[in-house]
Amino acid sequence: MNWFFADDHYGVHPGRVIYEHLPEQIRNRIHFFENDWNVLEHSPWETECGLLILHMIGGTCGQPHPGAEAEKRVRTYLERGGSILLLHGSSAAFWEWDWWRRLPGERWVRPNDPDGVEASTHPRKPYTVRISKTRHELASKLSAMELPEDEIYTNLENTCPCMRLMETHIEEGTFVQCCEAVSPWGGKLLSFIPGHDPAVTSNPVLIRNIATIMDYLQEEQAK
């Protein structure tokens, strides 16, 4: 089974919208939780988890940042080679943990970042997400997307080597929208960044891309 933890992201519930629009055969393999860190902290999910999926930023939306027990379980999951699908701003899911901030290939930086890095930004406008020029095997399975107005996450911090899979070109510059990093323990941390407002998180092409990424990560886990 896969575990999916989300916050309500300021009342627009993007994690829940994505979960509800996934094909039934995929949903049936997911335990989904919104605004509830009890399982993340106190249940031994890490011993059974095939894929960890996140759509959350710790300490936002009126929710506490996950605590020490969650940190132990996430670290245990990663140390056994577990992979994570980081949706939207989830590169900051556990931004208060020093070791976590070094892991995502491209990190969403919160205001008052503990490392003193300038905060990331998110202009709002319609945008196109294109496949990057890359030889990564997953890129050929993904589809470009024309998306309505939404938050576009920009000015992320590059924390470690990563493969860029998708990007957007807007007036402010060219910004990664999907990338893959590898943890020190061999698992994949794959960030798929588009997805805030319901019109975007319910987009059929976006949902198909997420399902494709999930299949890829689970196939990689099985190797």
FENWO-V923993 format. One line per field, one symbol per residue. phi: phi as a letter, one per 20 degrees, with the letter a starting at -180 (. if undefined). psi: psi as a letter, one per 20 degrees, with the letter a starting at -180 (. if undefined). burial: # if it has 9 or more other C-alpha atoms within 8 Angstrom, else .. A space follows every 10 residues. Layout:
phi = ???
psi = ???
burial = ???
This chain:
phi = .ddcdcdelm ndlfffffgf efggfegfdc edcclbegfg ecdfgfedfe bedccbcgmd lmdffgefff ffffffgffe nfdcedelef fdgcffegff feeffcdfef glggemefff cbfdafbddd fffbefffgf eecfcddfga fdfclfefda gbdedbbcdc gfqdcfcbbc ddffdnfedd ecefpcfgfe fdfgffffff ffffgfffff fff
psi = qqpopqrilk jilhgggggh iqqhhghijp opppkojggh hiqlhhiiph ppppmqopjr kjqqpqahhg ggggggghhj jqqpoopdji ijgliipghh iigqhopppq qlphjjqpqr rnqprqrppq prnqjphhhi irqqpoqapr poprlrpoir prpphqrqor hiappqiprp rprijirpoo pohqnfqhhg ijphggghgg gggggghhhh hi.
burial = #########. .########. .#...##..# .######.## #...##..## ########## #.#.##...# #.##.###.. ########## ######...# #.######## ..#.....## ....###### ##.....##. .####.##.# ########## .########. ....###### ###.#.#### ########.# ###.###### ####.###.. #..
